[in-house]
Amino acid sequence: MLDDIPALKEIDKGDALGVLEGLPDACEAALKVADALELDYSKPSRVIITGMGGSAIGGDLMRDWLKKDVLAPIETYRGFQLPVYAGRKTLVIAASYSGNTRETLSALKDAISRRCMCVAITSGGKMLKLAKEKGVPYIQLPGGYMPRFAISYLLLSMAEVFYKVGLIEKHDEIHATIGLLKELRDRLKADVRTDKNPAKLLASQIDGKIPIIYTFGPFKAAAKRLKAEFNENAKIPAFWGFFPEISHNEIEGWASDLSKNFFVIFIRDKGETAGTRGEIEATKGIVERKAGVGELHARGDTKLEKILSLVYIGDYVSVYLALTQGKDPTPVGTIQELKGKLVDW
Ligand code: F6R
């Protein structure tokens, strides 16, 4: 079914496949959009990236990418009020693609009142209005995406803020990563048949099961992203866990017959240590007594290449899974329903 392009297009009314195919080009556009930001903050002592859902995951990806290279602690904050230690030397990046997410708006207001070094990243809405009113520097993203599909813009805008405050050098890693994403696109896009397309293959294996992603090291945000993409694109439950923690609790659950409803995707990397490799292989052996198992391999050499290749392949897997099941990946009716029921504040 995944090789019947007219049938895919018929289901994919929101053109998620088109958005994914355009992702490497969106990364290039994002660099230009973010470059316009002018900032006179320098060297914060810590960074808090505040947001929710598809806008927050960029913060987790930044942390996985940079936490071993940047002296300032980086954290992602999902909630209404910032931690008590947020102060004048804290860089607060508030990211809300729509600009109307109540938690993020509240956290930005909190950051402004505590005189943090604030930056807003948004396509418009109340956040853009607030930033203009309060003189908060902002990056305005182009509209028209679902927030999760604007990951290129959100992530690279965050990287630009890190650069402009002197936390990272402007390095070639980003350009090399975009090059890799272009190569990957040619292996993942819709007209590459299932037997040659790793994303279609993995989606066909998962079909009918509940996915769980097991990850390690700097690939936690990539796993968390994939879990959310399964939720939002394929509209199914999904979970994730990470080594070595799962070896101390979650592994025990695989003795249960309930486990047969799951499919575990193991994140792999050619640079994984012998210890990690052994732990993954041993866990796989236990899990496959009951559940389906598969692997998702990071590509490239640098940390950013590896992380974003996992994100890109995973996004495609989730979209192909949705289409296999006859679901249009783009609309998120249940999230909208819930947001409509929440009381304004
Ligand atoms: C929808 C999505 C959601 C939103 C979240 C916050 O595509 O991914 O997780 O990102 O509801 O909304 P924004 O991103 O507009 O602040």
Residues whose N, C-alpha, C, O or C-beta is under 5 A from the ligand:
A	BS01	F6R	M52 G53 G54 S55 A95 S96 Y97 S98 G99 T101 M146 P147 R148
